[in-house]
Amino acid sequence: MVWLNGEAKPLEGRTLKEVLEELGVDLARVAVLLNEEAYPGRELPHRVLQEGDVVEVVALMQGG
């Protein structure tokens, strides 16, 4: 299982970009933590998810 925002999901064997696109995530508006490494949504590593990976998707917001 891969942990995605705190939930265990069977996502092994697919890339992080594939998974997020399938979920309808706008990659321009998020940052992603993959095993505690941070990436802008548009610059995700081309890596296949593996058992035990931990992914957190954080929406970027503007404000003042």
C-alpha positions as CSV (number, residue, x, y, z in Angstrom):
1,M,0.0,0.0,0.0
2,V,1.0,3.6,-0.6
3,W,-0.1,6.2,2.0
4,L,-1.8,9.1,0.2
5,N,-2.8,12.0,2.5
6,G,-3.1,9.6,5.4
7,E,-5.0,6.9,3.7
8,A,-3.6,3.5,2.5
9,K,-4.3,3.0,-1.2
10,P,-3.2,0.3,-3.6
11,L,-1.2,2.6,-6.0
12,E,2.0,0.7,-6.4
13,G,3.3,0.4,-10.0
14,R,2.0,3.7,-11.2
15,T,3.8,7.1,-11.3
16,L,2.8,9.8,-8.9
17,K,1.9,12.1,-11.8
18,E,-0.5,9.4,-13.2
19,V,-2.2,8.9,-9.9
20,L,-2.7,12.7,-9.3
21,E,-4.0,13.2,-12.8
22,E,-6.5,10.4,-12.4
23,L,-7.7,12.0,-9.2
24,G,-8.2,15.3,-11.0
25,V,-5.5,17.2,-9.1
26,D,-4.5,20.5,-10.8
27,L,-0.7,20.0,-10.7
28,A,-0.1,23.8,-11.1
29,R,-1.9,24.4,-7.8
30,V,-0.2,21.9,-5.5
31,A,3.0,20.9,-3.8
32,V,3.7,17.3,-3.1
33,L,5.7,15.6,-0.4
34,L,7.0,12.2,-1.5
35,N,8.7,10.4,1.5
36,E,9.4,13.9,3.0
37,E,11.0,15.3,-0.3
38,A,9.1,18.3,-1.5
39,Y,8.3,19.0,-5.2
40,P,6.2,21.6,-7.0
41,G,3.3,19.8,-8.7
42,R,4.6,20.5,-12.1
43,E,8.0,19.1,-11.3
44,L,7.2,15.7,-9.9
45,P,9.9,13.1,-10.2
46,H,9.3,10.4,-12.8
47,R,9.2,7.5,-10.4
48,V,7.0,4.5,-9.9
49,L,5.3,4.4,-6.5
50,Q,6.4,1.5,-4.3
51,E,5.0,-0.3,-1.2
52,G,5.3,2.0,1.8
53,D,5.7,5.3,0.0
54,V,4.1,8.2,1.8
55,V,2.6,11.0,-0.3
56,E,1.1,14.2,0.9
57,V,-0.6,16.6,-1.5
58,V,-0.9,20.2,-0.3
59,A,-3.0,22.9,-2.1
60,L,-1.2,26.2,-2.7
61,M,-3.2,29.2,-1.7
62,Q,-2.8,32.9,-2.1
63,G,-3.7,35.3,0.6
64,G,-2.7,38.3,2.6
